[in-house]
Amino acid sequence: MTPQPNPTTYPTVPPRGWNSWDCYGTTVTEAEVLANAEYMAAHLLPTGWRYVVVDIQWYEPTARAHGYNDNPPVLLDDHGRQLPAPNRFPSAADGAGFAPLASRVHQLGLLFGLHIMRGIPRRAVEHNLPVLGTEWTAADVADQSSTCSWNPDNFGLNHDHPGAQAYYDSQVAQFAAWGVDFIKIDDMLSPYHDREIAAYAEAIRRSGRDITLSLSPGGRLSIAHLDHLRSNAQMWRVSDDLWDRWSDVYDQFSRMARWAPLQTDGGWADADMLPLGRIGIRAERGDDRRSRLTPDEQRTMMTLWCIARSPLMFGGDLPSNDEATLSLITNADVLAMASGRNGREILREGDLIIWTAESREGDLRYVAVFWTGDEAGDVTVEASSLPAPAGCVARDLWSGESVAVDGPVLSIRVPAHGVRLLQFPA
């Protein structure tokens, strides 16, 4: 199969939204999804947050926090396609699927997404269910040697068999009929399943619906796959799951330094979800808590994700947000960097990391001075190495204060694990 560009429109801003994983793990309910959607519509939509994504195992009626059940009784239709569990999603009863929930989300002016695992359910194979529109069964098209090391739901597909594409076509056609706008498909990148990726992208093209495709998890994803990724998806993770630990945020600096210069409209390296606000309510890792990242670490995360043009998927329970968290994710000046250009690391020495970028129109320049040390640092940088003419005055986009470039140098104090994000006129 020759990969062709996905017909999904190419917006200039990476997707922004909410994903249920960090706070609800495998157990999110319809009521919780709607509560987060309503909050997003009321508070985040004006700054471009639009996606509401139901993460893993929405089809598992016995799902639990902190892990997966062995041989889960996943809910399937007669053709081996997953159905939402009505005990968690009541509007899905009587075969309605996610259509009623997606409609509610759309009525709020938002977009609806879901998570799915690569391949075909093991339960479909065990019951030898027919693949829709074909003479084949799930057992015919499954590759039972291809399994996920951390999730028990599926087998991979044998793409030497034409029924494999037919299964993906039928699955995505059902998602499209429900009104799905975003699919996060897991167990695709580590290792890199090129034929699975291409087949899923083809299924989206055949569905006729404009659906954004997000690939996970990244592991040690290589830029050698870039052309294939761009041909088949709009988002691809560059790491394993990121949690509310400084070490996780710190590790993203080197990854995004590799990927940021390669970002293009409609094709984005994804630094993973934002574990901010209230997380861990019924999650995979940890108990109910506020994010353990300090306020400075949270600003560092938001700055790096935006200047590197990563998608933004908020992981906390939105209705539980305090004012500090809300202001963090609705700073329009910071968010504007995500639609900019030329975001890149220009200096890394010891605890000091400096990134620069410019606005899409070219009328603004950004300098992000990160300090990764455990104590605050005093930084002096030659102005000639920055897009900052001597004598100009910058604005710190987090504090709002003015910062002067005093002669040939910029001297600035940066908090521990923190950032000073400066905006200069071009």
N, C-alpha and C positions, 0 to 999 in steps of 0.2 A: 504494500500500500504506500503510495507516494503522499507524504503529508502536504496539505495545502493550508493556506492561511484560514483561520477560523473566521466565519462571517460576523462574529460578535463585533459590534462597533468599538472603535478604539478611543475611549475617552482619554483626556490628558491627565486626569487625576487617578491615582491608584485607588481601588475600592476601599471604602471605609464602612465599618459596620460593627455588629455585635455577634459574638459566637458563644454558645452555651457551655463550652467545654470547661473553662477554668473555674466556673462556679458550680455547674451542675453535672459535670462528667457525663455518664451514660444515662442519667435519670431525669432529664429535664421534662417538664410537663407543658401542656398547651397553655395553661393559665400563666405559667412563668414566662413562656415565650411572648405571650400577648402583653404582659406587664412591661417587659423590656421593650417591645415594639412601641407601645404607647409612650413610654418615656422618651425613646429616641425621636419619635415624631414631634413631641412637645419641646424637646430641649436640644437635640443634636442635628436634626434635619437641616436647619439653616446654615450649618457649617459643613454640609456635605456627607454626613453619616446616613447611609441608606439601607445597608444590607442587614437582614435579620437571619441568622444561620443556626439551624438546629443541628447540633453535632451528633456524634456516634450513637448507634444502637437505638434509634427512635422506633425500631421494629421489634424490640426485645421487651416483652411485657414483664419479665422478672429481673430486669437490669438493676444493678446495685452500685453503690458508691465504692470506690477504692478497688476496682478491678472488674474482671469479666467472669461470668459463669461458664463452667464447662458444658459443652453441648447445649448451648442456649436454645430455647424453644422459639426461635425467631418466627415472626408472623409473615407468611407468604401468600400470594395469590396462586391461582391454578397453574401459572406459568413460571413460578419460581422467582417472582419479583417481590421485593420487600414492601410491606404495608405498615403504616403507623399503628402502634399498639393502642387500641381504644381506651384501655385503662389509664393511659397517660394523655392521650389525645382524643377526647370524646367526640369531637366533630368528625373524626375519621371513620366512625362506625358505618356499617352497611356498605363498605367498599368505597366510601367517598375519598379515602386517601387524604393527602394534604391539601386538596383543592379548597375546602372551606377555610383552613388556616391561612393559606397563601392569599386567598381573597381578602381576608381581614387585614393582613399586612399591606396588601396593595391599596386598600381603601385609606390607609394612613399615609399614603404617598411613598411607601417604602418598597424594598425588593426582598424576595423570600429565597432563602437558600437552605440546602441540606448537605449532610455528610454521608458518604457511602464508602464501603470498602471495595478494593479491587477484586474483580472476579465474580463468582457465582456462589450462592449460599450452599454450604455443605448439606443443609437440610433438603434443598431442592435436589441435590444429587442422590441423597439417601432414598428419597421418595421417587426418584426418576421422573421428575415433572417435565412435561413437554415445553420446548422453547416455542414461543408464540410465532405462528405463521410458518412453521417448518415441520419436517418429518422427524426431527431429532429431539433428543431429550437432554436434560442437564448432565446426565452421566456421559453422554456422547461428547459434549463440548468442554467438559471440565478437564483441567490438568491437575490431577490429584497429588502430583509431586510438588506443586507450587502452592506453598502455604505462607501465611503471615506468622512471624515468630512471636508476636505479642497479642494477637487477636484470634479467637477461634471460629469466627463466623463463616469464612469463605474458603473455597479453593480458587486458584487462578484459572484462566481460560486457555485452551489450546488454540492458538490463532492460526495453526495449520488447518483447522476445521472451519468451514464456512459458518457453522452454527454459532461460533463464538461471537462473531460480529452481529449475527442476528439477535443474540441474547442482549448485548449492549444496546442495540437499536431499540429493542422492545422496552428495556428498562428506562432509557432516556426518553422514549416517546411517552411513557407513562408520567415521568417527571414533568415533561413539557405540558402534558394535558392537565396536570395539577396546577400549573402556573409557576413552576420553579424557575428562578432567575440565576441561580448560583449553585454550582456543585463543587464541593470539596471532596476529592477522591483520595483515599489514603492507601498506604503501602505501595506507592508507585515509584518512589525515587531512590530508595535505599534497600536493595539494589535498584538500578535503573531499569524499569520495564518498558522498553521502547515500543514494543508491539502493543502492549496494553494501553499505553498512552495514546498512540496513534488511533487505535480502534475506538477508544472512548471519544476522542475528538471527532472522529468520523460519525459516530452515533449522534453527537450534538449537531453536527452539520445536517445530518439527515432528518433530525427532528423538526427543523424549520424554525426553532425558537432561539432567540438571542439569549444564550446562557453563558455566563462566565465560568471558566473551568480553573480550579485551584488544585494543585498537586502537592501532596505531602507524603511523609515528612522528608526533610532535606538531607540529614546526615552529612556526609562529605560530598555534597553535590559538586560536580566539576563543571566549569564553564565550557568544557568540550562538548556538552550537550546543548549549548545555547541555541543553535539553529533549530534543532528538533523541538526544544521547548517553545520557542517563539512560534513555530508552525502549528502547534497543537494546543497551547494553553495560554491563559492570561496571567496566571500567578504560579510561582513555584517556590516552595520552601527551601531555604538554604541551611537549615539546622534541624536537629531534633526538637522536641517540645521545650519551650522556654518557660521558666517559672520565675517567681518573685525572689530571685537571688541575684546579688550584684555580679557574681561570677558568670551567670548566664548572660546578663546584659553586656558585660565586658567582652565576652567571647564574640559578640556580634560585630565589634569594631573591625576585626580583621576580615570577617566574612563579607561584610558590606563594603569594605574598601575594595575587594575584588569585584563585586557585582555592581556597585553603584554606577561606574562609568558605562555599563552596558544596558542600563535601564532605557526602555523605549515606551512610547505610548502604546498601551494595550498589551505589554509584556513586562511583568515585574518580578524581580527577585523579592521574596517575601521573608522578612526577618522574624516572622512568627507573631503570635498574638501578644496583646498588651495585658499582662497580669496585674491590672490596676483595680482600685476600688475594693469592693467586697468579693473575695474569691473563696474557693474551698468549701462552699456550702455543702455540696455532696460530690466533691470532685475526686479525681484519681489520686491526687497527692495532697496531703495535709488536711487539716480540719478548717472549719469555718473561721475566717480571719479577714482583716484588712491586709492589703498588700504589704509585704515586709520590706519593700523598697522604700528608702527614705525619700522625702520630697525632692532632694537634689538628684537622686538616682532616677526618679520618675521623670524629671525634666530632661535628664540626659537621654533616657530612652526615647521620649517623644521627639527630641531634637534629632537624634541619630536616625530614627525611622523616617522622619519627614525630609531631612536633607538628603538622605539616600534614596528617597522616593519608594520606600516600602509601602505595601498595603498596610492599613491600620484596622485591626480587628480587636475590639475591646473585649476583655475576658471576664470582667466583673459583672455583678448584678447591678444593672443601671439604676433601678429604683432605690438602691441603697447608697447611691453616690452622695458624698458630702459636697459642699461648695468648692473645696479645693480640687477635688477630682473633676468636677464638672468644668471648672475654669481651665484645668490642665488640658482637657481634650477639646475645648472649644476656642482656644486661642487662634483666632483667624489668621494672624500674621505668621504664626509658626506653621499652621496647616498649609498656608500658601506655598511654602517651600516644596511641598509634594508635587506641585504642578510646575516647578521650576526646571532648570537644566544645569548640566555640568556639575552636579554634586559629586564631590570627590575628596579624598584625604590628601592633604598636601604636606603634612609634617607629622611624624610620630617619633618621639624621642623621650625615653623614660616614661614618666607619668603624663606627659603632655601629648595630646592628639589634636590636630587642627584640621577642620574640614571647611571647604568653601563651596558656594553655589551661586547661581544668579537667577533672577526671576525669568519667567518665560519671555516676557517682553523686553528683557535686557535693561530695565531701568533701575533695578535694585541689585545689590550684592550682599551676600551673607557670609559671615565668618563665625563658625562655631568653635570656640576654644574649650576643649574638654580637659579636665584634670582628673585622672584616674587614681591618684594617690589617696591614702587614708586620712591625710590631713590637708587642709586648704593650701593652695599654692599661689605664689606670686609669679606671674608670667610676664616676660618682656619679649616682644617679637618685633623684628624689623618690619616697618610698614611696607617697604618695597616688596616683601614676600607675600603680601596680602592684597586683595582688591580694595585697598583703603588708602586713598591719597592723603599725604601728610596735611595736617591742619583740618581735616574734615571731622564732623561729629556724627557718631553712630548712635543708634538706639538699641538698648538691650531689650529683646522681644519678650523676655520673661519678666523682668523687673520694671520695664518702662523707662528706666533712667537713661540719661545721655552719657556717652562715653567719648571723650576727645582723643584723637590721635595726636599726641604731643610731639610735634617735630617728626623725626625719622622713625620713631618707635611707638608701639602700642604697649602700654603697661596696664595690667589688669590682674585682679585677685579673683581666683576661681575656687568655689567650695570643694570640699572632698567629694570625690565621685560625681562632681557637678559639671556645669557648663555655663559659659557666658555666650549667649547667642546674639550677635551684633548684625544689624542691618545698616548698610551704607547706601547712599545714592550712587548711581553709576557715574 
